[in-house]
């Protein structure tokens, strides 16, 4: 078992990672009867794509012996109606590191192969950009 999800009432959940006991709180978004005081479940999906991409780039950066620490990703989730669903995820990476063009390309291609990318439905548009600074 990976996690336990506890419904708190008021459209809020607490997820507990069983190996570490770390917790994640989710709330329904304001536009769907919630308070919007925490990530919504669909926010977590979009965010999971960014964190997965960053993680596999970190693994590859270690293999290449390069540093991308303090890089960040700005994530935007776009919802569609009927049925309510994620229709687009936009991720703008701001990558920090004095890397060669070759290493940048390797990391960008690696990001596109993360497990979450492969797990998302192909109808969800993914707009991914990388800015190296």
OpenMM code with the backbone's topology and positions (N, CA, C; nanometers):
from openmm import Vec3, app, unit

residues = "UNK UNK UNK UNK UNK UNK UNK UNK UNK UNK UNK UNK UNK UNK UNK UNK UNK UNK UNK UNK UNK UNK UNK UNK UNK UNK UNK UNK UNK UNK UNK UNK UNK UNK UNK UNK UNK UNK UNK UNK UNK UNK UNK UNK UNK UNK UNK UNK UNK UNK UNK UNK UNK UNK UNK UNK UNK UNK UNK UNK UNK UNK UNK UNK UNK UNK UNK UNK UNK UNK UNK UNK UNK UNK UNK UNK UNK UNK UNK UNK UNK UNK UNK UNK UNK UNK UNK UNK UNK UNK UNK UNK UNK UNK UNK UNK UNK UNK UNK UNK UNK UNK UNK UNK UNK UNK UNK UNK UNK UNK UNK UNK UNK UNK UNK UNK UNK UNK UNK UNK UNK UNK UNK UNK UNK UNK UNK UNK UNK UNK UNK UNK UNK".split()
positions = [
    Vec3(0.0841, -0.1169, 0.0000),
    Vec3(0.0000, 0.0000, 0.0000),
    Vec3(0.0893, 0.1241, 0.0000),
    Vec3(0.0517, 0.2250, -0.0780),
    Vec3(0.1303, 0.3473, -0.0930),
    Vec3(0.0854, 0.4573, 0.0010),
    Vec3(-0.0473, 0.4772, 0.0077),
    Vec3(-0.0980, 0.5899, 0.0853),
    Vec3(-0.2349, 0.5576, 0.1421),
    Vec3(-0.2754, 0.6450, 0.2326),
    Vec3(-0.4089, 0.6384, 0.2900),
    Vec3(-0.4700, 0.7769, 0.2714),
    Vec3(-0.5929, 0.7816, 0.2238),
    Vec3(-0.6627, 0.9083, 0.2030),
    Vec3(-0.7792, 0.9150, 0.3004),
    Vec3(-0.7834, 1.0232, 0.3763),
    Vec3(-0.8861, 1.0403, 0.4782),
    Vec3(-0.9704, 1.1618, 0.4417),
    Vec3(-1.1007, 1.1410, 0.4279),
    Vec3(-1.1915, 1.2521, 0.3992),
    Vec3(-1.2187, 1.3275, 0.5277),
    Vec3(-1.1921, 1.4575, 0.5280),
    Vec3(-1.2053, 1.5412, 0.6464),
    Vec3(-1.3405, 1.6116, 0.6554),
    Vec3(-1.4210, 1.6004, 0.5506),
    Vec3(-1.5441, 1.6777, 0.5424),
    Vec3(-1.5137, 1.8119, 0.4776),
    Vec3(-1.6160, 1.8821, 0.4375),
    Vec3(-1.5969, 2.0131, 0.3758),
    Vec3(-1.5176, 2.0068, 0.2467),
    Vec3(-1.5217, 1.8947, 0.1779),
    Vec3(-1.4536, 1.8719, 0.0491),
    Vec3(-1.3014, 1.8731, 0.0620),
    Vec3(-1.2511, 1.8375, 0.1795),
    Vec3(-1.1071, 1.8333, 0.2063),
    Vec3(-1.0646, 1.6895, 0.2345),
    Vec3(-0.9458, 1.6526, 0.1815),
    Vec3(-0.8867, 1.5230, 0.2134),
    Vec3(-0.7457, 1.5441, 0.2672),
    Vec3(-0.6999, 1.4455, 0.3412),
    Vec3(-0.5595, 1.4388, 0.3813),
    Vec3(-0.5074, 1.3051, 0.3328),
    Vec3(-0.4010, 1.3103, 0.2533),
    Vec3(-0.3348, 1.1892, 0.2052),
    Vec3(-0.2082, 1.1694, 0.2872),
    Vec3(-0.1892, 1.0478, 0.3355),
    Vec3(-0.0724, 1.0157, 0.4161),
    Vec3(0.0131, 0.9153, 0.3390),
    Vec3(0.1379, 0.9535, 0.3127),
    Vec3(0.2345, 0.8631, 0.2500),
    Vec3(0.2813, 0.7662, 0.3575),
    Vec3(0.2542, 0.6377, 0.3388),
    Vec3(0.2729, 0.5425, 0.4473),
    Vec3(0.4193, 0.5176, 0.4823),
    Vec3(0.5101, 0.5272, 0.3864),
    Vec3(0.6518, 0.5042, 0.4185),
    Vec3(0.7134, 0.6174, 0.4998),
    Vec3(0.6674, 0.7402, 0.4783),
    Vec3(0.7308, 0.8551, 0.5436),
    Vec3(0.6404, 0.9290, 0.6415),
    Vec3(0.5119, 0.9041, 0.6322),
    Vec3(0.4110, 0.9739, 0.7113),
    Vec3(0.3938, 1.1203, 0.6693),
    Vec3(0.4528, 1.1611, 0.5552),
    Vec3(0.4274, 1.2952, 0.5009),
    Vec3(0.2819, 1.3046, 0.4590),
    Vec3(0.2290, 1.4267, 0.4628),
    Vec3(0.0883, 1.4465, 0.4327),
    Vec3(0.0684, 1.5518, 0.3244),
    Vec3(-0.0370, 1.5319, 0.2463),
    Vec3(-0.0797, 1.6278, 0.1452),
    Vec3(-0.2275, 1.6554, 0.1693),
    Vec3(-0.2618, 1.7826, 0.1745),
    Vec3(-0.4012, 1.8246, 0.1906),
    Vec3(-0.4541, 1.8658, 0.0543),
    Vec3(-0.5769, 1.8243, 0.0226),
    Vec3(-0.6433, 1.8738, -0.0978),
    Vec3(-0.7782, 1.9331, -0.0587),
    Vec3(-0.8180, 2.0332, -0.1342),
    Vec3(-0.9504, 2.0939, -0.1224),
    Vec3(-1.0116, 2.1000, -0.2615),
    Vec3(-1.1420, 2.0986, -0.2664),
    Vec3(-1.2090, 2.1253, -0.3931),
    Vec3(-1.1802, 2.2703, -0.4316),
    Vec3(-1.1673, 2.2968, -0.5621),
    Vec3(-1.1408, 2.4351, -0.6046),
    Vec3(-1.2645, 2.5237, -0.5877),
    Vec3(-1.2402, 2.6523, -0.5848),
    Vec3(-1.3480, 2.7497, -0.5670),
    Vec3(-1.4540, 2.7358, -0.6759),
    Vec3(-1.4100, 2.7067, -0.7986),
    Vec3(-1.5059, 2.6961, -0.9091),
    Vec3(-1.5803, 2.5623, -0.9108),
    Vec3(-1.5573, 2.4787, -0.8075),
    Vec3(-1.6294, 2.3507, -0.7996),
    Vec3(-1.6699, 2.3232, -0.6544),
    Vec3(-1.7340, 2.4230, -0.5928),
    Vec3(-1.7961, 2.4117, -0.4608),
    Vec3(-1.6990, 2.4099, -0.3435),
    Vec3(-1.5696, 2.4357, -0.3679),
    Vec3(-1.4720, 2.4258, -0.2610),
    Vec3(-1.4230, 2.5601, -0.2108),
    Vec3(-1.3324, 2.5522, -0.1163),
    Vec3(-1.2717, 2.6715, -0.0575),
    Vec3(-1.1428, 2.7112, -0.1292),
    Vec3(-1.0827, 2.6182, -0.2021),
    Vec3(-0.9586, 2.6487, -0.2726),
    Vec3(-0.8438, 2.6823, -0.1796),
    Vec3(-0.8415, 2.6229, -0.0614),
    Vec3(-0.7367, 2.6534, 0.0366),
    Vec3(-0.6141, 2.5640, 0.0240),
    Vec3(-0.6179, 2.4699, -0.0677),
    Vec3(-0.5055, 2.3781, -0.0906),
    Vec3(-0.5129, 2.3319, -0.2351),
    Vec3(-0.4134, 2.2545, -0.2755),
    Vec3(-0.4184, 2.1952, -0.4086),
    Vec3(-0.5500, 2.1186, -0.4240),
    Vec3(-0.6093, 2.1274, -0.5433),
    Vec3(-0.7222, 2.0409, -0.5747),
    Vec3(-0.6659, 1.9096, -0.6306),
    Vec3(-0.7476, 1.8057, -0.6373),
    Vec3(-0.6978, 1.6815, -0.6969),
    Vec3(-0.6457, 1.6998, -0.8400),
    Vec3(-0.7134, 1.7833, -0.9201),
    Vec3(-0.6645, 1.8041, -1.0562),
    Vec3(-0.5394, 1.8906, -1.0585),
    Vec3(-0.5250, 1.9826, -0.9618),
    Vec3(-0.3981, 2.0557, -0.9478),
    Vec3(-0.2843, 1.9562, -0.9246),
    Vec3(-0.3117, 1.8561, -0.8424),
    Vec3(-0.2091, 1.7565, -0.8106),
    Vec3(-0.1671, 1.6772, -0.9348),
    Vec3(-0.2602, 1.6504, -1.0241),
    Vec3(-0.2263, 1.5797, -1.1481),
    Vec3(-0.1286, 1.6636, -1.2301),
    Vec3(-0.1623, 1.7912, -1.2505),
    Vec3(-0.0750, 1.8793, -1.3283),
    Vec3(0.0596, 1.8956, -1.2590),
    Vec3(0.0564, 1.9152, -1.1285),
    Vec3(0.1787, 1.9302, -1.0514),
    Vec3(0.2626, 1.8020, -1.0555),
    Vec3(0.1959, 1.6877, -1.0535),
    Vec3(0.2677, 1.5600, -1.0599),
    Vec3(0.3458, 1.5461, -1.1899),
    Vec3(0.2908, 1.5972, -1.2989),
    Vec3(0.3650, 1.5923, -1.4246),
    Vec3(0.4939, 1.6727, -1.4113),
    Vec3(0.4848, 1.7928, -1.3567),
    Vec3(0.6043, 1.8772, -1.3420),
    Vec3(0.7060, 1.8142, -1.2476),
    Vec3(0.6598, 1.7616, -1.1344),
    Vec3(0.7546, 1.7025, -1.0393),
    Vec3(0.8185, 1.5770, -1.0954),
    Vec3(0.7430, 1.4993, -1.1710),
    Vec3(0.7986, 1.3794, -1.2331),
    Vec3(0.9050, 1.4173, -1.3368),
    Vec3(0.8748, 1.5172, -1.4186),
    Vec3(0.9708, 1.5618, -1.5198),
    Vec3(1.0982, 1.6134, -1.4533),
    Vec3(1.0805, 1.6909, -1.3462),
    Vec3(1.1964, 1.7456, -1.2750),
    Vec3(1.2784, 1.6326, -1.2105),
    Vec3(1.2096, 1.5325, -1.1573),
    Vec3(1.2786, 1.4209, -1.0925),
    Vec3(1.3633, 1.3414, -1.1912),
    Vec3(1.3068, 1.3078, -1.3071),
    Vec3(1.3866, 1.2304, -1.4033),
    Vec3(1.5000, 1.3151, -1.4605),
    Vec3(1.4786, 1.4466, -1.4733),
    Vec3(1.5899, 1.5325, -1.5142),
    Vec3(1.6984, 1.5344, -1.4066),
    Vec3(1.6586, 1.5341, -1.2802),
    Vec3(1.7559, 1.5289, -1.1714),
    Vec3(1.8373, 1.4006, -1.1738),
    Vec3(1.7712, 1.2891, -1.2010),
    Vec3(1.8425, 1.1605, -1.2119),
    Vec3(1.9433, 1.1670, -1.3260),
    Vec3(1.8994, 1.2169, -1.4409),
    Vec3(1.9887, 1.2259, -1.5577),
    Vec3(2.0995, 1.3274, -1.5324),
    Vec3(2.0686, 1.4383, -1.4667),
    Vec3(2.1712, 1.5387, -1.4343),
    Vec3(2.2801, 1.4756, -1.3476),
    Vec3(2.2404, 1.3923, -1.2516),
    Vec3(2.3399, 1.3210, -1.1695),
    Vec3(2.4273, 1.2312, -1.2558),
    Vec3(2.3652, 1.1603, -1.3505),
    Vec3(2.4407, 1.0737, -1.4426),
    Vec3(2.5400, 1.1546, -1.5256),
    Vec3(2.4989, 1.2763, -1.5648),
    Vec3(2.5830, 1.3630, -1.6479),
    Vec3(2.6827, 1.4441, -1.5650),
    Vec3(2.6682, 1.4340, -1.4323),
    Vec3(2.7519, 1.5101, -1.3396),
    Vec3(2.7369, 1.6611, -1.3611),
    Vec3(2.6097, 1.7040, -1.3758),
    Vec3(2.5774, 1.8461, -1.3877),
    Vec3(2.4762, 1.8816, -1.2786),
    Vec3(2.4662, 2.0106, -1.2483),
    Vec3(2.3810, 2.0565, -1.1395),
    Vec3(2.2657, 2.1401, -1.1941),
    Vec3(2.1436, 2.1018, -1.1613),
    Vec3(2.0258, 2.1814, -1.1996),
    Vec3(1.9490, 2.2266, -1.0756),
    Vec3(2.0158, 2.2246, -0.9609),
    Vec3(1.9528, 2.2641, -0.8353),
    Vec3(1.8988, 2.4064, -0.8448),
    Vec3(1.7828, 2.4271, -0.7841),
    Vec3(1.7096, 2.5537, -0.7804),
    Vec3(1.6362, 2.5848, -0.9110),
    Vec3(1.6371, 2.4905, -1.0062),
    Vec3(1.5522, 2.5069, -1.1240),
    Vec3(1.4071, 2.4991, -1.0783),
    Vec3(1.3168, 2.5579, -1.1564),
    Vec3(1.1765, 2.5532, -1.1166),
    Vec3(1.0867, 2.5351, -1.2371),
    Vec3(0.9635, 2.4975, -1.2065),
    Vec3(0.8624, 2.4796, -1.3102),
    Vec3(0.7382, 2.5571, -1.2688),
    Vec3(0.6863, 2.6356, -1.3609),
    Vec3(0.5606, 2.7069, -1.3407),
    Vec3(0.4515, 2.6272, -1.4113),
    Vec3(0.3498, 2.5861, -1.3355),
    Vec3(0.2486, 2.4927, -1.3844),
    Vec3(0.1135, 2.5621, -1.3958),
    Vec3(0.0483, 2.5431, -1.5102),
    Vec3(-0.0877, 2.5918, -1.5307),
    Vec3(-0.1732, 2.4758, -1.5770),
    Vec3(-0.2860, 2.4609, -1.5122),
    Vec3(-0.3828, 2.3562, -1.5479),
    Vec3(-0.5041, 2.4234, -1.6091),
    Vec3(-0.5514, 2.3703, -1.7211),
    Vec3(-0.6697, 2.4236, -1.7880),
    Vec3(-0.7783, 2.3166, -1.7836),
    Vec3(-0.8936, 2.3554, -1.7302),
    Vec3(-1.0057, 2.2623, -1.7192),
    Vec3(-1.1033, 2.2822, -1.8345),
    Vec3(-1.1695, 2.1756, -1.8711),
    Vec3(-1.2738, 2.1792, -1.9722),
    Vec3(-1.4050, 2.1308, -1.9129),
    Vec3(-1.5166, 2.1680, -1.9752),
    Vec3(-1.6477, 2.1276, -1.9235),
    Vec3(-1.6992, 1.9998, -1.9902),
    Vec3(-1.7974, 1.9396, -1.9255),
    Vec3(-1.8869, 1.8403, -1.9852),
    Vec3(-1.8176, 1.7265, -2.0590),
    Vec3(-1.7507, 1.6341, -1.9969),
    Vec3(-1.7371, 1.6256, -1.8517),
    Vec3(-1.6204, 1.7129, -1.8041),
    Vec3(-1.6321, 1.7582, -1.6818),
    Vec3(-1.5257, 1.8394, -1.6201),
    Vec3(-1.3990, 1.7548, -1.6160),
    Vec3(-1.2914, 1.8096, -1.6755),
    Vec3(-1.1667, 1.7332, -1.6859),
    Vec3(-1.0526, 1.8282, -1.7195),
    Vec3(-0.9312, 1.7801, -1.7019),
    Vec3(-0.8137, 1.8551, -1.7445),
    Vec3(-0.8041, 1.8417, -1.8959),
    Vec3(-0.7954, 1.9552, -1.9648),
    Vec3(-0.7789, 1.9492, -2.1102),
    Vec3(-0.6387, 1.9924, -2.1538),
    Vec3(-0.5674, 2.0634, -2.0652),
    Vec3(-0.4350, 2.1113, -2.1028),
    Vec3(-0.3519, 2.1351, -1.9772),
    Vec3(-0.2245, 2.0982, -1.9866),
    Vec3(-0.1277, 2.1288, -1.8818),
    Vec3(-0.0138, 2.2061, -1.9474),
    Vec3(0.0144, 2.3229, -1.8918),
    Vec3(0.1228, 2.4072, -1.9416),
    Vec3(0.2321, 2.4092, -1.8347),
    Vec3(0.3528, 2.3744, -1.8745),
    Vec3(0.4654, 2.3785, -1.7809),
    Vec3(0.5779, 2.4579, -1.8444),
    Vec3(0.6177, 2.5645, -1.7770),
    Vec3(0.7296, 2.6466, -1.8200),
    Vec3(0.8437, 2.6235, -1.7219),
    Vec3(0.9462, 2.5530, -1.7687),
    Vec3(1.0629, 2.5260, -1.6857),
    Vec3(1.1608, 2.6421, -1.6941),
    Vec3(1.2121, 2.6824, -1.5807),
    Vec3(1.3224, 2.7784, -1.5724),
    Vec3(1.4392, 2.7009, -1.5146),
    Vec3(1.5274, 2.6582, -1.6046),
    Vec3(1.6353, 2.5673, -1.5682),
    Vec3(1.7624, 2.6452, -1.5384),
    Vec3(1.8196, 2.6159, -1.4231),
    Vec3(1.9420, 2.6823, -1.3794),
    Vec3(2.0578, 2.5852, -1.3957),
    Vec3(2.1633, 2.6320, -1.4559),
    Vec3(2.2822, 2.5493, -1.4710),
    Vec3(2.3605, 2.5897, -1.5936),
    Vec3(2.4905, 2.5949, -1.5792),
    Vec3(2.5794, 2.6264, -1.6914),
    Vec3(2.6074, 2.4961, -1.7658),
    Vec3(2.5129, 2.4560, -1.8480),
    Vec3(2.5217, 2.3288, -1.9187),
    Vec3(2.5492, 2.3516, -2.0664),
    Vec3(2.6091, 2.2527, -2.1279),
    Vec3(2.6272, 2.2567, -2.2720),
    Vec3(2.4914, 2.2396, -2.3394),
    Vec3(2.4830, 2.2811, -2.4630),
    Vec3(2.3594, 2.2629, -2.5398),
    Vec3(2.3237, 2.1144, -2.5474),
    Vec3(2.4243, 2.0299, -2.5601),
    Vec3(2.4006, 1.8849, -2.5659),
    Vec3(2.3364, 1.8357, -2.4372),
    Vec3(2.3896, 1.8764, -2.3208),
    Vec3(2.3325, 1.8342, -2.1935),
    Vec3(2.1906, 1.8892, -2.1742),
    Vec3(2.1671, 2.0113, -2.2178),
    Vec3(2.0330, 2.0683, -2.2103),
    Vec3(1.9347, 1.9837, -2.2906),
    Vec3(1.9739, 1.9473, -2.4117),
    Vec3(1.8878, 1.8660, -2.4981),
    Vec3(1.8610, 1.7297, -2.4363),
    Vec3(1.9644, 1.6688, -2.3797),
    Vec3(1.9477, 1.5380, -2.3146),
    Vec3(1.8471, 1.5495, -2.2005),
    Vec3(1.8603, 1.6521, -2.1182),
    Vec3(1.7690, 1.6686, -2.0047),
    Vec3(1.6259, 1.6970, -2.0506),
    Vec3(1.6103, 1.7795, -2.1523),
    Vec3(1.4766, 1.8096, -2.2031),
    Vec3(1.4097, 1.6850, -2.2594),
    Vec3(1.4836, 1.6054, -2.3322),
    Vec3(1.4283, 1.4801, -2.3869),
    Vec3(1.3979, 1.3809, -2.2764),
    Vec3(1.4826, 1.3766, -2.1759),
    Vec3(1.4586, 1.2883, -2.0608),
    Vec3(1.3284, 1.3259, -1.9917),
    Vec3(1.3049, 1.4554, -1.9743),
    Vec3(1.1828, 1.5026, -1.9075),
    Vec3(1.0573, 1.4500, -1.9767),
    Vec3(1.0622, 1.4437, -2.1086),
    Vec3(0.9459, 1.4004, -2.1868),
    Vec3(0.9154, 1.2510, -2.1703),
    Vec3(1.0055, 1.1778, -2.1039),
    Vec3(0.9865, 1.0333, -2.0880),
    Vec3(0.9488, 0.9942, -1.9453),
    Vec3(0.9073, 1.0896, -1.8645),
    Vec3(0.8755, 1.0557, -1.7257),
    Vec3(0.7486, 0.9689, -1.7197),
    Vec3(0.7376, 0.8868, -1.6156),
    Vec3(0.6222, 0.7966, -1.6047),
    Vec3(0.4863, 0.8665, -1.6020),
    Vec3(0.4776, 0.9839, -1.5423),
    Vec3(0.3487, 1.0535, -1.5399),
    Vec3(0.3098, 1.0964, -1.6811),
    Vec3(0.4063, 1.1428, -1.7601),
    Vec3(0.3773, 1.1808, -1.8991),
    Vec3(0.3145, 1.0631, -1.9738),
    Vec3(0.3735, 0.9444, -1.9546),
    Vec3(0.3217, 0.8253, -2.0217),
    Vec3(0.1883, 0.7789, -1.9639),
    Vec3(0.1556, 0.8213, -1.8424),
    Vec3(0.0326, 0.7772, -1.7762),
    Vec3(-0.0872, 0.8659, -1.8070),
    Vec3(-0.0631, 0.9892, -1.8489),
    Vec3(-0.1730, 1.0809, -1.8774),
    Vec3(-0.2402, 1.0459, -2.0099),
    Vec3(-0.3696, 1.0675, -2.0148),
    Vec3(-0.4448, 1.0393, -2.1370),
    Vec3(-0.3900, 1.1244, -2.2516),
    Vec3(-0.3769, 1.0660, -2.3708),
    Vec3(-0.3209, 1.1421, -2.4832),
    Vec3(-0.4060, 1.2611, -2.5263),
    Vec3(-0.5323, 1.2655, -2.4891),
    Vec3(-0.6166, 1.3804, -2.5232),
    Vec3(-0.5829, 1.5043, -2.4410),
    Vec3(-0.5101, 1.4873, -2.3301),
    Vec3(-0.4689, 1.6036, -2.2515),
    Vec3(-0.3517, 1.6693, -2.3232),
    Vec3(-0.3712, 1.7932, -2.3654),
    Vec3(-0.2643, 1.8663, -2.4329),
    Vec3(-0.1566, 1.9031, -2.3318),
    Vec3(-0.0315, 1.8812, -2.3699),
    Vec3(0.0812, 1.9173, -2.2844),
    Vec3(0.1659, 2.0195, -2.3578),
    Vec3(0.1752, 2.1386, -2.3023),
    Vec3(0.2566, 2.2464, -2.3601),
    Vec3(0.3750, 2.2686, -2.2664),
    Vec3(0.4925, 2.2226, -2.3095),
    Vec3(0.6103, 2.2223, -2.2246),
    Vec3(0.7166, 2.3141, -2.2876),
    Vec3(0.7734, 2.4039, -2.2055),
    Vec3(0.8816, 2.4882, -2.2557),
    Vec3(0.9963, 2.4887, -2.1544),
    Vec3(1.1164, 2.5101, -2.2056),
    Vec3(1.2368, 2.5151, -2.1236),
    Vec3(1.3100, 2.6454, -2.1500),
    Vec3(1.3425, 2.7163, -2.0437),
    Vec3(1.4228, 2.8358, -2.0525),
    Vec3(1.5470, 2.8101, -1.9664),
    Vec3(1.6643, 2.8148, -2.0258),
    Vec3(1.7907, 2.7899, -1.9543),
    Vec3(1.8505, 2.9217, -1.9128),
    Vec3(1.8716, 2.9387, -1.7828),
    Vec3(1.9253, 3.0644, -1.7320),
    Vec3(2.0475, 3.0400, -1.6464),
] * unit.nanometer
topology = app.Topology()
chain = topology.addChain("A")
for resn in residues:
    res = topology.addResidue(resn, chain)
    for name in ("N", "CA", "C"):
        topology.addAtom(name, app.Element.getBySymbol(name[0]), res)
